Amino acid sequence: MRRAPGLRTRLLGFCAAALVLPLTLGISGLSGLADPAVAQAAPVRTQTVGAATVQRVDWLTDRRVALWITSPSMGTPVQVQLLLARDWNAHPEARFPALYLLDGLRATENESGWTLDAGAEEFFADKNVNVVLPIGGQSSFYSDWLTSDNGVNYQWETFLTKELPPLLESQWRTTDVRGVAGLSMGGTSAMFLAARNPGFAKYAASYSGFLTTTSLGMPQAITYAMGDAGGFDSDAMWGPPTNPAWAEHDPYLLADKLQGVSLYVSSGSGMTGPYDQAAGIPGVTTNVPGMGLEILSRLTSQSFATKLNKLGIPAQVNYRPSGTHSWPYWDFEMRQSWPQAATALGVPADKPACAPAGAIGATAASNAWLGDCITGEYNVPGGIAQDFRFGRVFYSSGGAAYPVAGRIGGGYQAAGGPAGPLGMPVGFEQGAPDGRGRFQAFERGMSYWTPQTGAHAVSGAILDEWGKQGFERGPLGYPNTDESKLPNKPGAQQGFEIGSIWYGQDAGTHAVQGRILAKYGQLGYEDSWLGFPKSSENSVKDFGKFNDFEGGAIYWSPLSGAYSVRNGPILNAWRAAGAENGRLGFPTSDEFDIPGGTQQNFQLGHITVKGDSVEVS
Amino acid sequence: MSRNCLARAAVLAAAAATTVGLLAGCSGNDSTASSAPSSVTSAPAATAPSATNLGTRAPTTSPGPAATAPPEEPQPMPNDFPGPDAPTQGAREQAYLAELETHGITSSGNGDSAVTIANYYCAAVRDGVPADEITTFVNAMAGSEQAVTGGNMSEADAGAIYIDVAKTTYCP
């Protein structure tokens, strides 16, 4: 109840509500900041026209977050995940350089290959940069396309270089010091983004990138590869091979623009390497498409490196004697190139020395899955914390030290961490009896997680009411949103799988479910004439249900549907006639205007009100 | 220069290896268990000592009159990178390169790139890769070689020669 988040997520899975909420809602703005003082400030609800805005923030762990960003240039929400810097929690005032990691031709809509197929999350856990993972963009080369194709309008270069940086700098504690690295098409992009946008990147790395786009035969090979990865048409990207757009994105032809950028170029040879299955013929892999792409990458990387050499532009060039176009090599190169990236971005390559001790040390020792420490101990409201590779450990004075990690760790961050309504952890994470969910207890509430709902904190009066109804085994199921403060009235609301709970300062705490909830939303929730719910759902005859609200009631039964009845002459007359048990039965409409008054229909009649005259028929 | 690169590469590898060693933990005990684990199991063994800062500067590929070509040999790999050395050229490779030469195709460097093109062609045919895909890729490889050697054949003409010569003198 006492939380003041900028995020209001009651819309999840709930279409009708979209019609009645102000447009400014849903911009989460500052809610993701770890600094509680900042998080409590008025969230940014307006943005300059044309600027990208964050629509939604999902905390996947305490330092991995998914942002859904409305891109003006692409006209669609774009997911960007961040792997937040090592000191994100330990130094809540600090800002960090950005390292963009770009994906390959087969980028998926859900997750970057860098976290799915390579170990970026674990590797960067102790690196002091904010890693930026654009999600999606299959076959896009992260460029601004000439026309849309396959129903998408790729404008990645504009998004990555113009729309995203101001947002990261203003809301996600990121500096304007940037590096960009990518594999395959992402390697091509890393080079041309750095070359085409002076000052954008201090560091650019291509792992198995195609570093000429206009050499004889290359446009045709790129066209073939794009057709193979999602059926995209290179004509929509840069036109036919004669179109100047091909040259304008050619790292080879742009090489002179890379003076001053720290460069890393690597490629295998296409032959069987340590991570490939041998085909039974010496040197030849079973991954023949990956062999062809890697040979192209190697040949074009050599051309590009030659050009750099002629221009006198320094680069670290790493040709591996073997290896195909596949992820284990890019994971390898991510690690190989890091010391150079760290220098270019101005951060130490290594984590500082740390050694867990005392109660935190004991907890870390008995929970080996936490991995190594990545920070020293630091103060948080209510105690002391220390961050580990796979989670955090919190110690509150007089208590024990407990780890908080994974999705519940993410939910804890979303709820403000130790400074938020939950306070410090007071127990270990454990499985719910149903085998589906997990939960953890905190000083002032609980956090619940399931694969379907994500992790959400439940606390205060809403926790009391939900608990009274049986927690996750009750009618509401698990929470599927965080609690959000209501915009126009003193109170709060939280979504659950099967309904929502409202807390109103005067009305108390009650749950609304199903069709009754849908009707409530249609009318405008607590801002409507109904106000807050005054009861949870009550059962009546014919499998009917109703909730009382401050301004009336909503009744539902399978035969009649869900309709509101407003306090006043109609409700009085209906109840005087026995309500649903009387001769009128359940309502079959909301009240509506008729000449000279209002009317409401019921299963077996109607009530009209004209002036002081109430007629039941 | 290559000695310099070797030293640097080794230091880079050491730096990487120390961090690899920290990845053994797993989060199976918590709610991240539902997310896809990352596959880093095949990362190099992590026995290298802590790296110094020596490896953190990008070396210059010394420009100068003699440095107008890329390093022709694969650069030495860090010594903990598991895998074969650079391919060696035997009689079959020499015959293939000589036959290319008689058709007017000069190979870059020591011929390793040209041999790689033949290896791709043979493997692709054996695996039943569609002919248009093979041609497209071989042409692009041929185009890249032409760019390096200063050849002036079209990529289609050059590509056809690589394919013919590989077929007749190289594929098993």
HADDOCK unambig.tbl for C-alpha pairs under 7 A between the chains (distance, minus, plus):
assign (segid A and resid 115 and name CA) (segid B and resid 38 and name CA) 6.38 0.50 0.50
assign (segid A and resid 116 and name CA) (segid B and resid 36 and name CA) 6.58 0.50 0.50
assign (segid A and resid 116 and name CA) (segid B and resid 38 and name CA) 5.67 0.50 0.50
assign (segid A and resid 117 and name CA) (segid B and resid 38 and name CA) 5.82 0.50 0.50
assign (segid A and resid 117 and name CA) (segid B and resid 39 and name CA) 5.97 0.50 0.50
assign (segid A and resid 118 and name CA) (segid B and resid 38 and name CA) 5.77 0.50 0.50
assign (segid A and resid 118 and name CA) (segid B and resid 39 and name CA) 5.89 0.50 0.50
assign (segid A and resid 118 and name CA) (segid B and resid 40 and name CA) 6.40 0.50 0.50
assign (segid A and resid 119 and name CA) (segid B and resid 38 and name CA) 5.22 0.50 0.50
assign (segid A and resid 119 and name CA) (segid B and resid 39 and name CA) 6.36 0.50 0.50
assign (segid A and resid 119 and name CA) (segid B and resid 40 and name CA) 5.68 0.50 0.50
assign (segid A and resid 122 and name CA) (segid B and resid 23 and name CA) 6.64 0.50 0.50
assign (segid A and resid 123 and name CA) (segid B and resid 19 and name CA) 6.93 0.50 0.50
assign (segid A and resid 215 and name CA) (segid B and resid 143 and name CA) 6.12 0.50 0.50
assign (segid A and resid 215 and name CA) (segid B and resid 144 and name CA) 6.14 0.50 0.50
assign (segid A and resid 215 and name CA) (segid B and resid 147 and name CA) 6.98 0.50 0.50
assign (segid A and resid 216 and name CA) (segid B and resid 140 and name CA) 6.15 0.50 0.50
assign (segid A and resid 216 and name CA) (segid B and resid 143 and name CA) 4.41 0.50 0.50
assign (segid A and resid 216 and name CA) (segid B and resid 144 and name CA) 6.73 0.50 0.50
assign (segid A and resid 216 and name CA) (segid B and resid 155 and name CA) 5.67 0.50 0.50
assign (segid A and resid 217 and name CA) (segid B and resid 139 and name CA) 5.45 0.50 0.50
assign (segid A and resid 217 and name CA) (segid B and resid 140 and name CA) 3.90 0.50 0.50
assign (segid A and resid 217 and name CA) (segid B and resid 143 and name CA) 5.63 0.50 0.50
assign (segid A and resid 217 and name CA) (segid B and resid 155 and name CA) 5.93 0.50 0.50
assign (segid A and resid 218 and name CA) (segid B and resid 140 and name CA) 4.89 0.50 0.50
assign (segid A and resid 220 and name CA) (segid B and resid 136 and name CA) 6.43 0.50 0.50
assign (segid A and resid 221 and name CA) (segid B and resid 136 and name CA) 5.63 0.50 0.50
assign (segid A and resid 221 and name CA) (segid B and resid 137 and name CA) 5.67 0.50 0.50
assign (segid A and resid 221 and name CA) (segid B and resid 140 and name CA) 6.22 0.50 0.50
assign (segid A and resid 262 and name CA) (segid B and resid 58 and name CA) 6.83 0.50 0.50
assign (segid A and resid 273 and name CA) (segid B and resid 83 and name CA) 5.46 0.50 0.50
assign (segid A and resid 273 and name CA) (segid B and resid 84 and name CA) 6.65 0.50 0.50
assign (segid A and resid 274 and name CA) (segid B and resid 82 and name CA) 5.71 0.50 0.50
assign (segid A and resid 274 and name CA) (segid B and resid 83 and name CA) 4.64 0.50 0.50
assign (segid A and resid 284 and name CA) (segid B and resid 123 and name CA) 6.95 0.50 0.50
assign (segid A and resid 288 and name CA) (segid B and resid 123 and name CA) 6.57 0.50 0.50
assign (segid A and resid 288 and name CA) (segid B and resid 124 and name CA) 6.06 0.50 0.50
assign (segid A and resid 291 and name CA) (segid B and resid 120 and name CA) 6.75 0.50 0.50
assign (segid A and resid 292 and name CA) (segid B and resid 120 and name CA) 6.24 0.50 0.50
assign (segid A and resid 292 and name CA) (segid B and resid 137 and name CA) 6.68 0.50 0.50
assign (segid A and resid 296 and name CA) (segid B and resid 141 and name CA) 5.93 0.50 0.50
assign (segid A and resid 299 and name CA) (segid B and resid 144 and name CA) 6.12 0.50 0.50
assign (segid A and resid 300 and name CA) (segid B and resid 144 and name CA) 6.43 0.50 0.50
assign (segid A and resid 302 and name CA) (segid B and resid 70 and name CA) 5.95 0.50 0.50
assign (segid A and resid 303 and name CA) (segid B and resid 148 and name CA) 6.51 0.50 0.50
assign (segid A and resid 305 and name CA) (segid B and resid 70 and name CA) 5.99 0.50 0.50
assign (segid A and resid 306 and name CA) (segid B and resid 68 and name CA) 6.34 0.50 0.50
assign (segid A and resid 306 and name CA) (segid B and resid 69 and name CA) 5.19 0.50 0.50
assign (segid A and resid 306 and name CA) (segid B and resid 70 and name CA) 4.58 0.50 0.50
assign (segid A and resid 309 and name CA) (segid B and resid 61 and name CA) 6.06 0.50 0.50
assign (segid A and resid 309 and name CA) (segid B and resid 63 and name CA) 5.33 0.50 0.50
assign (segid A and resid 309 and name CA) (segid B and resid 67 and name CA) 6.73 0.50 0.50
assign (segid A and resid 309 and name CA) (segid B and resid 68 and name CA) 6.48 0.50 0.50
assign (segid A and resid 310 and name CA) (segid B and resid 63 and name CA) 6.18 0.50 0.50
assign (segid A and resid 310 and name CA) (segid B and resid 68 and name CA) 5.57 0.50 0.50
assign (segid A and resid 312 and name CA) (segid B and resid 63 and name CA) 4.86 0.50 0.50
assign (segid A and resid 314 and name CA) (segid B and resid 59 and name CA) 6.42 0.50 0.50
assign (segid A and resid 314 and name CA) (segid B and resid 60 and name CA) 4.08 0.50 0.50
assign (segid A and resid 314 and name CA) (segid B and resid 61 and name CA) 5.48 0.50 0.50
assign (segid A and resid 315 and name CA) (segid B and resid 58 and name CA) 6.17 0.50 0.50
assign (segid A and resid 315 and name CA) (segid B and resid 59 and name CA) 6.33 0.50 0.50
assign (segid A and resid 315 and name CA) (segid B and resid 60 and name CA) 5.74 0.50 0.50
assign (segid A and resid 315 and name CA) (segid B and resid 61 and name CA) 6.22 0.50 0.50
assign (segid A and resid 316 and name CA) (segid B and resid 58 and name CA) 5.53 0.50 0.50
assign (segid A and resid 316 and name CA) (segid B and resid 59 and name CA) 5.88 0.50 0.50
assign (segid A and resid 318 and name CA) (segid B and resid 75 and name CA) 6.29 0.50 0.50
assign (segid A and resid 319 and name CA) (segid B and resid 74 and name CA) 5.16 0.50 0.50
assign (segid A and resid 319 and name CA) (segid B and resid 75 and name CA) 5.59 0.50 0.50
assign (segid A and resid 320 and name CA) (segid B and resid 74 and name CA) 6.18 0.50 0.50
assign (segid A and resid 320 and name CA) (segid B and resid 75 and name CA) 6.90 0.50 0.50
assign (segid A and resid 320 and name CA) (segid B and resid 77 and name CA) 6.48 0.50 0.50
assign (segid A and resid 321 and name CA) (segid B and resid 74 and name CA) 5.66 0.50 0.50
assign (segid A and resid 321 and name CA) (segid B and resid 85 and name CA) 5.98 0.50 0.50
assign (segid A and resid 321 and name CA) (segid B and resid 86 and name CA) 4.78 0.50 0.50
assign (segid A and resid 322 and name CA) (segid B and resid 84 and name CA) 6.82 0.50 0.50
assign (segid A and resid 332 and name CA) (segid B and resid 43 and name CA) 6.87 0.50 0.50
assign (segid A and resid 335 and name CA) (segid B and resid 16 and name CA) 4.96 0.50 0.50
assign (segid A and resid 336 and name CA) (segid B and resid 12 and name CA) 5.64 0.50 0.50
assign (segid A and resid 336 and name CA) (segid B and resid 13 and name CA) 5.84 0.50 0.50
assign (segid A and resid 336 and name CA) (segid B and resid 16 and name CA) 5.57 0.50 0.50
assign (segid A and resid 339 and name CA) (segid B and resid 12 and name CA) 6.81 0.50 0.50
assign (segid A and resid 339 and name CA) (segid B and resid 55 and name CA) 6.69 0.50 0.50
assign (segid A and resid 339 and name CA) (segid B and resid 56 and name CA) 4.82 0.50 0.50
assign (segid A and resid 340 and name CA) (segid B and resid 56 and name CA) 4.70 0.50 0.50
assign (segid A and resid 340 and name CA) (segid B and resid 57 and name CA) 5.82 0.50 0.50
assign (segid A and resid 340 and name CA) (segid B and resid 58 and name CA) 6.18 0.50 0.50
assign (segid A and resid 343 and name CA) (segid B and resid 56 and name CA) 5.86 0.50 0.50
assign (segid A and resid 343 and name CA) (segid B and resid 57 and name CA) 6.79 0.50 0.50
assign (segid A and resid 368 and name CA) (segid B and resid 25 and name CA) 6.99 0.50 0.50
assign (segid A and resid 369 and name CA) (segid B and resid 25 and name CA) 5.06 0.50 0.50
assign (segid A and resid 369 and name CA) (segid B and resid 26 and name CA) 5.23 0.50 0.50
assign (segid A and resid 369 and name CA) (segid B and resid 27 and name CA) 5.61 0.50 0.50
assign (segid A and resid 369 and name CA) (segid B and resid 29 and name CA) 6.89 0.50 0.50
assign (segid A and resid 370 and name CA) (segid B and resid 25 and name CA) 6.85 0.50 0.50
assign (segid A and resid 371 and name CA) (segid B and resid 25 and name CA) 5.24 0.50 0.50
assign (segid A and resid 372 and name CA) (segid B and resid 22 and name CA) 6.95 0.50 0.50
assign (segid A and resid 390 and name CA) (segid B and resid 27 and name CA) 6.68 0.50 0.50
assign (segid A and resid 405 and name CA) (segid B and resid 30 and name CA) 6.71 0.50 0.50
assign (segid A and resid 406 and name CA) (segid B and resid 30 and name CA) 5.96 0.50 0.50
assign (segid A and resid 406 and name CA) (segid B and resid 31 and name CA) 5.06 0.50 0.50
assign (segid A and resid 406 and name CA) (segid B and resid 32 and name CA) 4.49 0.50 0.50
assign (segid A and resid 407 and name CA) (segid B and resid 31 and name CA) 5.37 0.50 0.50
assign (segid A and resid 407 and name CA) (segid B and resid 32 and name CA) 5.64 0.50 0.50
assign (segid A and resid 408 and name CA) (segid B and resid 31 and name CA) 6.55 0.50 0.50
assign (segid A and resid 451 and name CA) (segid B and resid 34 and name CA) 6.82 0.50 0.50
